[in-house]
Amino acid sequence: MQREQSEELLPDEELESYLAALAPDGDAETTASGRRFGGAEVYQLRLSLMANERLRELAAYRQTSPMALAQEWVMQRLEWESQQLQRS
C-alpha cells in the first residue's frame, strides 16, 4: 500500500509529454498566427470580456457557435473589403 501511494505522487512522464505536445507553442501573449490546419491557416482572436459575452449571446441567438459566427463575419468583411478595393 505504501508503494502504491508513492507511485501516485510521482509525475506521469508519458502524460506530461502528451500534454506538452498538445499545448500551443510560444508565449501566451502572442497570437501565433500562421499555423496551418489542412488548407487553412489558424489565427487566435483575443476579445475583451464584454465583447466575448456579446459574441456568445449573438451566437446562441443564431443557434451557432461563437467560433462559426466570428469566422462568418471575417469572411463577409474580407469580401466587402475586396469589393471596395475593386471600386477604387
C-alpha distances in whole Angstrom, upper triangle without the diagonal:
4,5,5,6,9,10,11,13,15,18,19,22,23,23,25,27,28,29,31,33,33,34,38,39,41,42,41,45,46,47,46,49,50,47,48,47,49,53,52,51,48,49,47,49,48,50,50,48,51,52,49,49,53,52,49,51,54,52,50,54,55,52,51,48,49,48,51,53,53,53,56,58,58,59,62,63,63,65,67,67,68,71,72,73,75,77,78
4,6,5,6,9,10,11,13,17,18,21,23,23,24,26,28,28,30,32,33,34,37,38,40,40,40,43,45,46,45,49,50,47,48,47,49,53,52,51,48,48,46,48,47,49,49,47,51,52,48,49,52,52,49,52,54,52,51,55,56,53,51,48,49,48,51,53,53,53,57,58,57,59,62,62,63,65,67,67,68,71,72,72,74,77,77
4,5,5,6,9,10,11,14,15,18,20,20,21,24,25,26,27,30,31,31,35,36,38,39,38,42,43,45,43,47,47,44,46,44,47,50,50,48,46,47,45,47,46,48,48,47,50,51,48,48,52,51,48,51,54,51,50,54,55,52,50,47,48,47,50,52,52,52,55,57,56,58,61,61,61,64,66,65,66,69,70,70,72,75,75
4,6,5,6,9,10,13,14,17,18,18,20,22,23,24,26,28,29,29,33,34,37,37,36,40,42,43,42,45,45,42,43,42,44,48,47,46,43,44,42,44,44,46,46,44,48,48,45,46,49,48,45,48,50,48,47,51,52,49,47,44,45,44,47,49,49,49,52,54,53,55,58,58,58,61,63,63,64,67,68,68,70,73,73
4,5,5,7,9,12,14,17,19,18,19,22,23,23,25,28,28,29,32,34,35,36,35,38,40,41,40,44,45,42,43,42,44,48,47,46,43,43,41,43,42,44,44,42,45,47,43,44,47,46,44,46,49,47,46,50,51,48,46,43,44,43,46,48,48,48,51,53,52,54,57,57,57,60,62,62,63,66,67,67,69,72,72
4,5,5,7,10,12,15,17,17,18,21,22,22,24,26,27,28,31,32,34,34,34,37,39,40,39,43,44,41,42,41,44,47,46,45,42,43,41,43,42,44,44,42,46,47,44,44,48,47,45,47,50,48,47,51,52,49,47,44,44,43,46,49,48,48,52,53,52,54,57,57,57,60,62,61,63,66,66,66,69,71,71
4,5,5,8,9,12,14,14,15,18,19,20,21,24,25,25,29,30,32,33,32,36,37,39,37,40,41,38,39,39,41,44,44,42,40,40,39,41,40,42,43,41,45,46,42,43,47,45,43,46,48,46,45,49,50,47,45,42,42,41,44,47,46,46,49,51,50,52,55,55,55,58,60,59,60,63,64,64,66,69,69
4,6,8,9,12,14,13,14,17,18,18,20,22,23,24,27,29,31,31,30,34,35,37,36,39,40,37,38,37,39,43,42,40,38,38,36,38,38,40,40,38,42,43,39,40,43,42,40,43,45,43,42,46,47,44,42,39,39,38,41,44,43,44,47,48,47,49,52,52,52,55,57,57,58,61,62,62,64,67,67
4,6,9,12,14,14,14,17,18,18,19,22,23,23,26,27,29,29,29,32,34,35,34,38,39,36,38,37,40,43,42,40,37,38,36,38,37,38,39,37,41,42,39,39,43,42,40,43,45,43,42,46,47,44,43,39,39,39,42,44,43,44,47,48,47,49,52,52,52,55,57,56,58,61,61,61,64,66,66
4,6,9,12,12,11,14,16,16,17,20,21,21,25,26,27,28,28,31,33,34,33,36,37,34,36,35,38,41,40,39,36,37,35,37,36,38,39,38,41,42,39,40,43,42,40,43,46,43,43,47,47,45,43,39,39,38,41,44,43,43,46,47,46,48,51,51,51,54,56,55,57,60,60,60,63,65,65
4,6,9,8,8,11,13,12,13,16,17,18,21,22,24,24,24,28,29,31,29,32,33,31,32,32,34,38,37,35,32,33,31,33,33,35,36,35,39,39,36,37,41,39,37,40,43,40,40,44,44,42,40,36,36,35,38,40,39,39,43,44,43,45,48,48,47,50,52,52,53,56,57,56,59,61,61
4,6,5,6,9,10,11,12,14,16,16,20,21,23,25,24,28,29,30,28,31,32,29,30,29,32,35,34,33,31,32,30,33,33,35,36,35,39,39,35,37,40,38,36,40,42,39,39,43,43,40,38,35,35,33,36,39,38,38,41,43,42,43,46,47,46,49,51,51,51,55,56,55,57,60,60
4,5,5,6,9,10,10,12,14,15,19,19,21,23,23,27,28,29,27,30,30,27,28,28,30,34,33,31,29,30,29,32,32,35,36,36,39,39,36,38,41,39,37,41,42,40,40,44,44,41,39,35,35,33,36,39,38,37,41,42,41,42,46,46,45,48,50,49,50,53,54,54,56,59,59
4,5,5,6,9,10,11,13,14,18,19,22,23,24,27,28,28,26,29,29,26,26,26,28,31,31,30,28,29,28,31,32,34,36,36,39,39,35,37,40,38,36,39,41,38,39,42,42,39,37,33,34,32,34,37,36,36,39,41,39,40,44,44,43,46,48,48,48,52,53,52,54,57,58
4,5,5,6,8,10,11,12,16,17,20,22,22,25,26,26,24,27,28,24,25,24,27,30,29,28,26,27,26,29,29,31,33,32,36,35,32,34,37,34,33,36,38,35,35,39,39,36,34,30,31,29,31,34,33,33,36,38,37,38,41,42,41,44,46,46,47,50,51,51,53,55,56
4,5,5,6,9,10,10,14,15,17,19,19,23,23,24,22,25,26,23,24,24,27,30,29,27,25,26,24,27,27,30,31,31,34,34,31,33,36,34,32,36,37,35,35,39,39,37,34,31,30,29,31,34,33,33,36,37,36,38,41,41,40,43,45,45,46,49,50,49,51,54,54
4,6,5,6,9,10,13,14,16,19,19,23,23,23,21,24,24,21,22,22,24,28,27,26,23,25,24,27,28,30,32,32,36,35,32,34,37,35,33,37,38,36,36,40,40,37,34,31,31,29,31,34,33,32,36,37,35,37,40,40,39,42,44,44,44,48,49,48,50,53,53
4,5,5,6,9,12,14,17,19,19,23,23,23,20,23,23,20,20,20,22,25,25,24,21,23,22,25,26,29,31,31,34,33,30,32,35,32,31,34,36,33,33,37,36,34,31,28,28,26,28,31,30,29,33,35,33,34,38,38,37,40,42,42,42,45,47,46,48,51,51
4,5,5,6,10,12,15,16,16,20,20,20,18,21,22,19,20,19,22,25,24,23,20,21,20,23,23,26,28,27,31,30,27,29,32,29,28,31,33,30,31,35,34,32,29,26,26,24,26,29,28,27,31,32,31,33,36,36,35,38,40,40,41,44,45,45,47,49,50
4,5,5,8,9,12,14,14,18,18,19,16,19,20,17,19,19,22,25,24,22,19,20,19,22,23,26,27,27,31,30,27,30,32,30,29,33,34,32,33,36,36,34,31,27,27,25,27,30,28,28,31,33,31,32,36,36,35,38,40,39,40,43,44,44,46,49,49
4,6,8,9,12,15,15,19,18,18,16,18,18,15,16,16,19,22,21,19,17,19,18,22,23,26,28,29,32,31,28,30,33,30,29,33,34,31,32,36,35,33,30,27,26,24,26,29,27,26,30,31,30,31,34,34,33,36,38,38,38,41,42,42,44,47,47
4,6,9,12,15,14,18,17,17,15,17,17,14,15,14,17,20,19,18,15,17,16,19,20,23,25,26,29,28,24,27,29,27,26,29,30,27,29,32,31,29,26,23,23,20,23,25,24,23,27,28,27,28,31,32,31,34,36,35,36,39,40,40,42,45,45
4,6,9,11,11,14,14,14,12,15,16,14,16,15,19,22,20,18,15,15,14,17,18,21,23,23,26,25,23,25,28,25,25,28,29,27,28,32,31,30,26,23,22,20,23,25,23,23,27,28,26,28,31,31,30,33,35,34,35,39,39,39,41,44,44
4,7,9,8,12,11,11,9,11,13,10,13,14,17,19,17,15,12,12,11,14,15,19,21,22,25,24,21,24,26,24,24,27,28,26,28,31,30,29,26,22,21,18,21,23,21,21,24,25,23,25,28,28,27,30,32,31,32,35,36,35,38,41,41
4,7,8,11,10,10,8,11,12,10,13,15,18,20,18,15,13,13,13,16,17,20,23,24,27,26,24,27,29,26,27,30,31,29,31,34,33,32,29,25,24,21,24,26,23,23,27,27,25,26,30,29,28,31,33,32,33,36,37,36,38,41,41
4,6,8,7,9,7,11,13,12,15,17,21,22,20,17,15,14,13,16,16,19,21,23,26,25,23,27,29,27,27,31,31,30,32,35,34,34,30,27,25,22,25,27,24,24,27,27,25,27,30,29,28,31,33,31,32,36,36,35,38,40,40
4,5,6,9,8,12,15,14,18,20,24,25,22,19,16,14,13,15,14,17,19,21,24,23,22,25,27,25,26,30,30,29,31,34,34,33,30,27,24,22,26,27,24,24,28,27,25,27,30,29,28,32,33,31,33,36,36,35,38,40,40
4,6,8,9,12,15,15,18,20,23,25,22,18,15,13,11,12,11,14,16,17,20,20,18,21,24,22,23,26,27,26,28,31,31,30,27,24,21,19,23,24,21,22,25,25,23,26,29,27,27,31,32,30,32,35,35,35,38,40,39
4,7,9,12,15,16,19,21,25,26,22,19,16,13,11,11,10,13,14,16,19,18,17,21,23,21,23,26,27,26,28,31,31,31,28,24,21,20,23,24,21,22,25,24,22,25,27,26,26,29,30,28,30,33,33,32,36,38,37
4,6,8,12,13,16,18,22,23,19,16,13,11,9,10,10,14,16,18,21,19,18,22,24,22,23,27,27,26,28,31,31,31,27,24,21,19,22,23,19,20,23,23,20,23,25,24,23,27,28,26,28,31,30,30,33,35,34
4,5,9,10,14,16,19,19,16,12,10,7,5,7,8,12,15,17,20,18,17,20,22,19,21,24,24,23,26,28,28,28,24,21,18,16,19,20,16,16,20,19,16,19,22,20,20,23,24,23,24,28,27,27,30,32,32
4,7,7,11,13,17,17,14,11,8,7,7,10,12,15,18,21,23,21,20,23,24,22,23,27,27,25,28,30,29,29,26,22,20,17,20,21,18,17,21,21,18,20,23,22,21,24,26,24,25,29,29,28,31,33,33
4,6,9,12,15,15,11,8,6,5,7,10,12,16,19,21,24,21,20,24,24,21,23,26,26,24,27,29,28,28,24,21,19,16,18,19,16,15,19,18,15,17,20,19,17,21,23,21,22,25,25,24,27,30,29
4,6,10,12,12,9,6,6,7,10,13,16,19,23,25,27,24,23,26,27,24,25,29,28,26,29,31,29,29,26,23,21,18,19,21,18,16,19,20,16,17,21,20,18,21,23,21,21,25,26,24,26,29,29
4,7,10,11,9,5,5,7,10,13,16,20,23,25,27,25,23,26,27,24,25,28,28,25,28,31,29,28,25,22,20,17,18,21,18,16,20,21,18,18,22,21,20,22,25,24,24,27,28,27,29,32,32
4,6,7,6,4,6,9,12,16,19,22,26,27,29,26,25,28,28,25,26,29,28,26,28,31,29,28,24,22,21,17,18,21,19,16,19,20,18,18,21,21,19,22,25,24,23,27,28,27,29,32,32
4,6,5,6,7,10,13,16,19,22,26,27,29,26,24,27,28,24,24,28,27,24,26,29,26,25,22,19,19,15,16,19,18,15,18,20,18,17,21,22,20,22,25,25,24,27,29,28,30,33,34
4,6,8,10,14,16,19,23,25,29,30,32,29,27,30,30,26,27,30,28,25,28,30,27,26,23,21,21,18,17,20,19,16,19,21,19,18,21,23,20,22,25,25,24,27,29,29,29,33,34
4,7,10,13,17,19,23,25,29,31,32,29,27,30,30,26,27,30,28,25,28,30,27,27,23,21,22,18,17,20,19,15,17,20,17,16,19,20,18,19,22,22,21,24,26,25,26,29,31
4,7,10,13,16,19,22,26,27,29,25,24,27,26,23,24,27,25,23,26,28,25,24,21,19,19,15,15,17,16,12,15,17,14,13,17,17,15,17,20,20,19,22,24,23,24,28,29
4,7,10,13,16,19,23,25,27,23,22,25,25,22,23,26,25,23,26,28,25,25,21,19,18,14,15,17,15,12,15,16,13,13,17,17,15,17,20,19,19,23,24,23,25,28,28
4,7,10,13,16,20,22,23,21,19,22,23,19,20,24,23,20,23,26,24,23,20,17,16,12,13,15,13,11,14,16,13,14,17,17,16,19,21,20,21,24,25,25,27,30,30
4,6,10,13,17,19,20,18,16,20,20,17,19,22,21,19,22,25,23,23,20,17,15,11,13,15,12,10,14,14,12,13,17,16,15,18,20,19,20,23,24,24,26,29,29
4,7,10,13,15,17,15,13,17,18,15,16,20,20,18,21,23,22,22,19,16,13,11,13,14,11,11,15,15,13,15,18,17,17,20,22,21,22,26,26,26,29,31,31
4,6,10,12,14,11,10,14,15,12,14,17,17,16,19,21,20,21,18,15,11,10,13,13,9,10,14,13,11,14,17,15,16,19,20,19,22,24,24,25,28,29,30
4,7,9,12,10,9,12,14,12,14,17,17,17,19,22,21,22,19,16,13,12,15,15,12,14,17,15,14,17,19,18,19,22,23,22,24,27,26,27,30,32,31
4,6,8,6,6,9,10,9,11,14,15,15,17,19,20,20,18,15,12,12,15,14,11,14,16,14,14,18,19,17,19,22,22,22,25,27,26,27,30,32,32
4,5,5,6,9,10,10,12,14,15,16,18,20,21,22,20,18,14,15,18,17,14,17,19,17,17,21,22,20,22,25,25,24,28,29,29,30,33,34,34
4,6,5,6,9,10,11,12,14,15,16,18,20,21,19,17,13,15,18,17,15,19,20,19,19,23,24,23,25,28,27,27,30,32,31,33,36,37,37
4,5,5,6,9,10,11,12,14,15,17,18,20,19,17,14,16,18,16,15,19,20,18,19,23,23,22,24,27,26,26,30,31,30,32,35,35,36
4,5,5,6,9,10,11,12,14,15,16,18,17,15,11,13,15,13,11,15,16,14,15,19,19,18,20,23,22,23,26,27,27,28,31,32,32
4,5,5,6,9,10,10,12,14,15,16,14,12,9,11,13,12,10,14,16,14,15,19,19,19,21,24,24,24,27,29,28,30,33,34,34
4,5,5,6,9,10,11,12,14,15,14,12,10,13,15,13,13,16,17,16,18,21,21,21,24,26,26,27,29,31,31,33,35,36,37
4,5,5,6,8,10,11,12,14,13,12,10,13,14,12,11,15,16,14,16,19,19,19,22,24,23,24,27,28,28,30,33,33,34
4,5,5,6,9,10,11,12,11,9,6,9,10,8,8,12,12,11,13,16,16,16,19,21,21,22,25,26,26,28,30,31,32
4,6,5,6,9,10,10,9,8,5,9,11,9,10,13,14,14,16,18,19,19,22,24,24,25,28,29,29,32,34,35,36
4,5,5,6,9,10,10,10,8,12,13,11,12,16,16,15,18,20,20,21,23,25,25,26,29,30,30,33,35,35,37
4,5,5,6,8,9,9,8,11,11,8,10,13,13,12,15,17,16,17,21,22,21,23,26,26,27,30,31,32,33
4,5,5,6,5,5,5,9,8,6,9,11,11,12,14,16,16,17,20,21,22,24,26,26,27,30,31,32,34
4,5,5,6,7,8,11,11,10,13,15,15,15,18,20,20,21,24,25,25,27,29,30,31,33,35,36,38
4,5,8,10,11,14,13,11,14,16,15,15,19,20,19,21,24,24,24,27,29,29,30,33,34,35,37
4,6,9,10,12,11,9,12,14,12,13,17,17,16,19,21,21,22,24,26,27,28,30,32,32,34
4,7,10,12,10,10,13,15,13,15,18,19,19,21,23,24,24,27,28,29,31,33,34,35,37
4,7,8,7,7,10,11,11,13,15,16,16,19,21,21,22,25,26,27,29,31,32,33,35
4,5,5,6,9,10,11,12,14,15,17,18,20,21,23,24,26,27,29,31,32,33,35
4,6,5,6,9,10,11,12,14,15,16,18,20,21,22,24,26,27,29,30,32,33
4,5,5,6,9,10,11,12,14,15,16,18,20,21,23,25,26,27,29,31,32
4,6,5,6,9,10,11,12,14,15,17,18,20,21,23,24,26,27,29,31
4,5,5,6,9,10,11,12,14,15,17,18,20,21,23,24,26,27,29
4,5,5,6,9,10,11,12,14,15,16,18,20,21,23,25,26,27
4,5,5,6,9,10,11,12,14,15,17,19,20,21,23,25,26
4,6,5,6,9,10,11,12,14,15,17,19,20,21,23,25
4,5,5,6,9,10,10,12,14,15,16,18,20,21,23
4,5,5,6,9,10,10,12,14,15,16,18,20,21
4,5,5,6,9,10,11,13,14,16,17,19,21
4,5,5,6,9,10,11,12,14,16,17,19
4,5,5,6,8,10,10,12,14,15,17
4,5,5,6,9,10,11,12,14,16
4,5,5,6,9,10,11,13,15
4,5,5,6,9,10,11,13
4,5,5,6,9,10,11
4,5,5,6,9,10
4,5,5,6,9
4,5,5,7
4,5,5
4,6
4
